[in-house]
């Protein structure tokens, strides 16, 4: 999300290998929950960790989504759990990381809904950089194969927004 004057610019991409991108311009603020991947830099052979943080994470009961990266540029290594109660390694689907795909399904173990501060990091995905210097990989979120769903404590679906990160 980028602001230009009174407008917000949203960049959406289905997959790092996608040939179609959508750019939407709106004069209204983002409505709902936002997941943001950090931008990181490194050299071939370096292990780097991409932080995933939240905004408007208010009374969230559950969430699920897929995260994608370019497997020719990054080799998945591990997940570091940060500040979300009930989030464990078991919440992550890692069977297809060799194809650039990581999934997550989480719910509040107390079934009350959790609120986090804007910018709070909930986990890091760590990778070894495989691609040569000058290559990069987008880190983006979508609903394939795990359908995007965020639910609040009242059982309402919450709009899902994301900000794509990158590794350069």
N, C-alpha and C positions, 0 to 999 in steps of 0.2 A: 504494500500500500504506500503510495507516495502522494503527498499533497502538493497541488499546484494552485496557489492562490486560495480561492474558496472551494476548490474541487478536490476530490480524492480520486486517485488513479489506482485501479485494481488490476493486477496482472495475474491471470489464471492460466495454468498449463496442466494438462492431464498427466503427462509423463515426460521425463527428461528427453526421451527419444521422439516425442510427439512432433508432428509437423504442423499442428494447428495450435494457435494460442489465441486467447481472447483478452482483449483489453476493454474495460468498462470505465467510463468516467461518470462520476456522480457528485452532486453537491450536498448529499446527505451523509452523515457519519455511518460507519460500519455498524450494522445491527447484529448482535449476537456475539458468540464466542469466537476468539481468534487464536490460532496456533501459529507460532512463528519459529522458523528454523534460522539459526545464526549463519553468518557468512564467515568462513574460515579460509586461511591460506596456508600453504605448506609446499614442500618439495617432494619429489618422488622418493618413496620409502618412509616418509614421515608418518607417524600415527597422529591423527587429529580427531578431535571430538566436536560434533555439531550439537549445540545446545538447542533444546526445544522448549519454548516458553509460551505462556498463555496471557491473554488479556480478556477481561470481562468473564472470568471464570467465577460465576456467582451461583451458589447453590446447585452445583453440578452433581448429578447422581451417577451418570454413566457417560462414556464416550467410546467410540470405535472409529477407526480409519486405517488407511494404508499410507505408507511413506515410501517414496521411490528415489533411487539414485542411479547413476550410471555405473554399472558393474565393471565396465572397461577402464574406468578411472579410479574407482574406489573399491577396496575389499573390506567388507564388514568385519569388525573385530568383536565388539561388545556393546552392551548397554550399561550406562551408569544411571541408577535411579537417584532422583533428587528429592523433591519436596511434595509429593502427592501421596497422601495416606492410602494404603492398600495397593499401590502400584508395585509390582514385583516383576522379576524376570519372566515368570509364568504368564504375564499378561501380553507378552510379545510373541508373535508368530514369526519365527526365524527360519522356517524350512525353505524359503525361496530367496534368501539373501544373496545367493550366488547369481541370481537373476535381477538383482537390484530392487528387491521388494521386502519390506518389513511391515508387519501389521500390528495393531494394538487394539485390545478390547479390555476396558477397565470399568469397574463400578465401585461406588463408595461402600466399603464393608459395613458401615453403620447404617446405611440406607437412609441418611438424613440430608445429604447434599453437602458439598464442600465448596468453600469460597477461598480463592487464592488472590494475592495481590497482583495487580497488573505487572507484567514483566517477570513473574516468578517462573523459574526454570523447573520443569517437571522431570526431564530426563535428558541424557546425552547419548547420541549414537556415535560410536568411535569407529574409525576407518583407517586403513593404511592406504596411502596414495600410490596408485599403480601407474597412472598415466604420466607421460613425460611432462616436463615443465612447460607451462603454457596451456595445458589441457584443463578442463573444468567439468564439474558436475553440479547440476541443480539438485537440490534436496526439496522435494515437494510432496504434498499430501493430496490424496484423492480417495475415491470410493471403489477402487478396483484392486484386489478382489473383495476386500472388506468394505461393506457399504458404510458410508459416513453416517454416524448418528450420534448426537449429543442430546441428553435428556436432563432436565432440571428436576429439583426435588418435588415439584408438583406434577411430574409426569409429562411435561410439555416438551416438544421437540424444540431445540435451540438452533438458530441459524449457525452454520459452520463457515468460518472464514479462515483463510490461511495466507501466510506470507512465505514465499519460496526463499530458501537460503541457498548457499552455494559453497563449493570448495574449489579454490583456484590454485 
